[in-house]
Amino acid sequence: MNPQGHEEALGLAAVALGRAARALERAERAEAAAAHHELLAARPGREFHARIAATHRRSAACHRSSASLQEAFARRTAEWTPGQGAEPRFMTGVAEACGTDSAALTLVDSGRNQLAVAVSDEQSRAAQELEYVLGEGPSRDAASALRPVHASGPAIETRWPGYGRALASLGITSVAAVPLGTAAGCIGALAVFDPRPVLAGPADLAAVAEALTRIVLLGPDA
């Protein structure tokens, strides 16, 4: 075992745990604010507080989802022995939260040009590279239309002729993607490949995408 590599892995795990702790603190503050506004909403003529409370509840859920992703990465990193198996990836936890083994996060600029990609495994990397090379696919559509995209079976090739055939060669039979939107516009998309019918855990694809957008990408720990 490489002692220096092991220490670096433990350092990464500690950083991730610190981010998770801060996310949980933000979630607790948001939940406290939500509870306060829910009490105010119970008074006559103050129904608008219900909308404020709902916003805080949604923010808290995003923070908790972010904390779960950071904790999963920290656990994998702390348990990993350098030189034994692949180095842990943050996107592996993202994929699991979405109910799949393969997920890709793509960042785009204002012209929808690809800026960066993070993937959970080699299959998702290959799928995302094909989308970039062929100029068509779920992430591009989700980012352009600002709405979720899903296709499976023959519908994949019908929707994206070139990309669909290429995905079939990878053994992928189902794909879904959601945009990562902000008030300023879309900054990218989260795509999953061959998602399981029943998602792993309470977080669904949209919730994970929102957590990545609001917390991981745009927050103080970006």
C-alpha positions as CSV (number, residue, x, y, z in Angstrom):
1,M,0.0,0.0,0.0
2,N,1.2,3.5,-0.8
3,P,1.1,5.4,2.6
4,Q,1.1,8.8,0.9
5,G,-1.7,7.8,-1.4
6,H,-3.7,6.5,1.6
7,E,-3.2,9.7,3.5
8,E,-4.4,11.7,0.5
9,A,-7.5,9.5,0.2
10,L,-8.3,10.1,3.9
11,G,-7.8,13.8,3.3
12,L,-10.3,13.8,0.5
13,A,-12.7,11.9,2.7
14,A,-12.4,14.4,5.5
15,V,-13.0,17.3,3.0
16,A,-16.2,15.5,1.8
17,L,-17.4,14.9,5.3
18,G,-16.9,18.6,6.1
19,R,-19.0,19.6,3.1
20,A,-21.6,17.1,4.2
21,A,-21.7,18.6,7.7
22,R,-22.1,22.1,6.3
23,A,-24.9,20.9,4.0
24,L,-26.7,19.4,6.9
25,E,-26.3,22.6,8.9
26,R,-27.8,24.5,6.0
27,A,-30.6,22.0,5.8
28,E,-31.4,22.4,9.5
29,R,-31.5,26.2,9.1
30,A,-33.8,25.9,6.1
31,E,-36.1,23.5,8.0
32,A,-36.3,25.8,11.0
33,A,-37.2,28.7,8.7
34,A,-39.9,26.6,7.0
35,A,-41.4,25.7,10.4
36,H,-41.5,29.3,11.4
37,H,-43.3,30.3,8.2
38,E,-45.7,27.4,8.5
39,L,-46.8,28.7,11.9
40,L,-47.3,32.2,10.4
41,A,-49.2,30.7,7.5
42,A,-51.8,29.3,9.9
43,R,-52.9,32.9,10.7
44,P,-55.7,34.4,8.6
45,G,-54.5,36.5,5.7
46,R,-50.9,35.2,5.8
47,E,-51.2,32.4,3.3
48,F,-48.2,33.7,1.4
49,H,-46.0,32.3,4.2
50,A,-47.0,28.8,3.0
51,R,-45.2,29.5,-0.3
52,I,-42.1,30.7,1.6
53,A,-42.2,27.6,3.8
54,A,-42.4,25.4,0.7
55,T,-39.4,27.1,-0.7
56,H,-37.4,26.5,2.5
57,R,-38.5,22.8,2.6
58,R,-37.3,22.3,-1.0
59,S,-34.0,24.0,-0.2
60,A,-33.6,21.8,2.9
61,A,-34.2,18.7,0.8
62,C,-31.5,19.8,-1.7
63,H,-29.0,20.3,1.1
64,R,-29.8,16.9,2.6
65,S,-29.4,15.3,-0.8
66,S,-26.1,17.0,-1.2
67,A,-25.0,15.8,2.2
68,S,-25.9,12.2,1.2
69,L,-23.8,12.4,-1.9
70,Q,-20.8,13.8,0.0
71,E,-21.1,11.2,2.7
72,A,-21.2,8.4,0.1
73,F,-18.1,9.7,-1.5
74,A,-16.3,10.1,1.8
75,R,-17.2,6.5,2.8
76,R,-15.9,5.1,-0.5
77,T,-12.7,7.2,-0.3
78,A,-11.9,6.3,3.3
79,E,-12.4,2.6,2.5
80,W,-10.3,2.6,-0.7
81,T,-6.8,1.3,-0.7
82,P,-4.6,2.9,-3.3
83,G,-3.5,0.4,-5.9
84,Q,-6.4,-1.9,-5.2
85,G,-9.3,-1.2,-7.5
86,A,-10.3,2.0,-9.2
87,E,-10.1,5.3,-7.4
88,P,-13.5,6.3,-6.0
89,R,-15.5,8.8,-8.0
90,F,-18.0,11.3,-6.7
91,M,-20.3,10.5,-9.6
92,T,-20.6,6.9,-8.5
93,G,-22.6,8.0,-5.5
94,V,-24.7,10.3,-7.9
95,A,-25.4,7.3,-10.1
96,E,-26.5,5.2,-7.1
97,A,-28.8,8.0,-5.8
98,C,-30.4,8.0,-9.3
99,G,-31.0,4.2,-9.2
100,T,-28.4,3.2,-11.7
101,D,-24.7,2.3,-12.2
102,S,-24.0,4.8,-15.0
103,A,-24.5,8.5,-14.8
104,A,-22.9,11.5,-16.5
105,L,-22.9,15.2,-15.6
106,T,-22.4,17.6,-18.4
107,L,-21.7,21.4,-18.1
108,V,-22.5,23.7,-21.0
109,D,-22.0,27.4,-21.8
110,S,-24.7,29.8,-22.9
111,G,-24.4,28.5,-26.5
112,R,-25.0,24.9,-25.2
113,N,-21.4,24.0,-26.0
114,Q,-20.0,21.3,-23.8
115,L,-17.5,22.6,-21.2
116,A,-16.9,19.7,-18.9
117,V,-18.1,16.2,-18.1
118,A,-18.0,14.0,-15.0
119,V,-18.9,10.4,-15.2
120,S,-19.5,7.4,-12.8
121,D,-17.9,4.7,-15.0
122,E,-16.5,3.9,-18.4
123,Q,-19.9,3.1,-19.9
124,S,-21.3,6.5,-19.1
125,R,-18.0,8.1,-20.4
126,A,-18.4,6.3,-23.7
127,A,-22.1,7.3,-24.0
128,Q,-21.3,11.0,-23.3
129,E,-18.4,11.1,-25.7
130,L,-20.7,9.7,-28.4
131,E,-23.2,12.4,-27.7
132,Y,-20.4,15.0,-28.1
133,V,-19.0,13.5,-31.3
134,L,-22.4,12.9,-33.0
135,G,-24.1,16.1,-31.9
136,E,-27.3,14.5,-30.6
137,G,-28.5,12.8,-27.5
138,P,-30.4,13.1,-24.2
139,S,-28.2,15.6,-22.4
140,R,-28.2,18.0,-25.4
141,D,-32.0,17.7,-25.7
142,A,-32.6,18.2,-22.0
143,A,-30.3,21.3,-21.8
144,S,-31.8,22.8,-25.0
145,A,-35.5,22.2,-24.1
146,L,-35.1,22.7,-20.4
147,R,-37.2,19.6,-19.7
148,P,-36.7,15.9,-18.8
149,V,-35.9,13.4,-21.6
150,H,-36.5,9.7,-21.5
151,A,-36.2,7.0,-24.1
152,S,-35.9,3.2,-24.1
153,G,-35.7,0.3,-26.5
154,P,-36.3,1.1,-30.2
155,A,-37.4,4.7,-29.3
156,I,-33.8,5.6,-28.6
157,E,-32.8,5.0,-32.3
158,T,-36.0,6.6,-33.5
159,R,-35.2,9.8,-31.6
160,W,-31.5,9.8,-32.2
161,P,-30.6,7.7,-35.3
162,G,-26.8,7.8,-35.1
163,Y,-26.6,8.1,-31.3
164,G,-29.2,5.4,-30.8
165,R,-27.3,2.8,-32.9
166,A,-24.1,3.7,-31.0
167,L,-25.7,3.3,-27.6
168,A,-27.0,-0.1,-28.7
169,S,-23.5,-1.2,-29.4
170,L,-22.6,-0.3,-25.8
171,G,-25.5,-2.5,-24.5
172,I,-27.5,0.5,-23.3
173,T,-31.3,0.0,-23.7
174,S,-32.6,3.0,-21.6
175,V,-31.6,6.6,-21.0
176,A,-33.0,9.5,-19.1
177,A,-31.7,13.1,-18.6
178,V,-32.8,16.2,-16.8
179,P,-31.5,19.8,-17.2
180,L,-29.5,21.6,-14.5
181,G,-31.3,25.0,-14.6
182,T,-30.7,28.2,-12.7
183,A,-32.4,31.6,-12.7
184,A,-29.8,32.7,-15.3
185,G,-30.5,29.7,-17.6
186,C,-29.3,26.1,-18.1
187,I,-25.8,25.1,-17.1
188,G,-25.9,21.5,-18.1
189,A,-27.7,18.2,-17.7
190,L,-27.6,15.0,-15.7
191,A,-28.0,11.8,-17.7
192,V,-28.4,8.2,-16.5
193,F,-28.2,5.0,-18.5
194,D,-30.3,1.9,-17.9
195,P,-31.9,3.2,-14.7
196,R,-33.6,0.6,-12.6
197,P,-37.4,0.7,-12.3
198,V,-37.3,1.3,-8.6
199,L,-34.9,4.1,-7.6
200,A,-32.4,3.5,-4.8
201,G,-33.4,5.6,-1.8
202,P,-35.8,8.6,-1.6
203,A,-34.0,10.8,-4.1
204,D,-35.2,10.8,-7.7
205,L,-33.4,12.0,-10.7
206,A,-34.8,15.5,-10.6
207,A,-34.0,15.9,-6.9
208,V,-30.4,14.8,-7.4
209,A,-30.1,17.2,-10.4
210,E,-31.4,20.1,-8.3
211,A,-29.0,19.3,-5.5
212,L,-26.1,19.2,-8.0
213,T,-27.2,22.5,-9.5
214,R,-27.9,24.5,-6.3
215,I,-25.4,23.0,-3.9
216,V,-22.5,21.1,-5.6
217,L,-22.1,23.4,-8.6
218,L,-23.2,26.8,-7.4
219,G,-22.6,26.7,-3.7
220,P,-19.6,27.8,-1.6
221,D,-18.1,24.3,-2.0
222,A,-18.2,24.3,-5.8
